[in-house]
Amino acid sequence: KPKPVALTAPPKTVVAALHRGINLGLWTAETKLDAIHAAQVNPDDADLARIRALGFGHVRISFDPAWLADARLKPYEDRIRQMQTDLARLRAQGLFVVLSMQPSSAFKQKLATDEALLRDTAALWRTVAKSLGDFTPTQIAYELLNEPELADAARVRGMLTKLAAGVRKAAPQHVLVAQGPRYSDAEDLIRR
């Protein structure tokens, strides 16, 4: 059983950056974007500069493990490099990044019952965090699993604890975002 970790407050600069943000969730989450759709969804540097000029301090970027890695969750090197490049563009605009894993519902359901998949997903998170090692804790946070969808709060906590351990091996000081059961609605967040 994993040992509890002492909680500390995030750096003040991170709290300030999180005050106002924008979700660019489709950027890397989709597995089958055609070239025209990708051009409409993926912001260019001018778009990113406008986002910053409008006073947004952070952007939330989602990725689907099916986009980033093969069926055994071994990451595609070209996708890791693409993620590094894309996130560096955000950093260059002075935007804090919240990187969110957003798999399919089927993946989440399997993650709840398949310990090998959970272990491999934690290893994927470790690889992602390690590949982004030049991002400081004041530049990026890791959202472990967007909307877990499972009603069992204890199981969700157990899954998130294991995913957090994967990130912590490569990014021990970074902010981690953990959601409650189901869709993290207000009533879900108070479930025990």
Secondary structure, 3 states (H helix, E strand, C coil): CCCCCCCCCCCHHHHHHHCCEEECCHHHHCCCCCHHHHHHHCCCHHHHHHHHHCCCCEEEEEECHHHHECCCCCECHHHHHHHHHHHHHHHHCCCEEEEEECCCHHHHHHHCCCHHHHHHHHHHHHHHHHHCCCCCCCCEEEECCCCCCCCCHHHHHHHHHHHHHHHHCCCCCCCEECCCCCCCCHHHHCCC
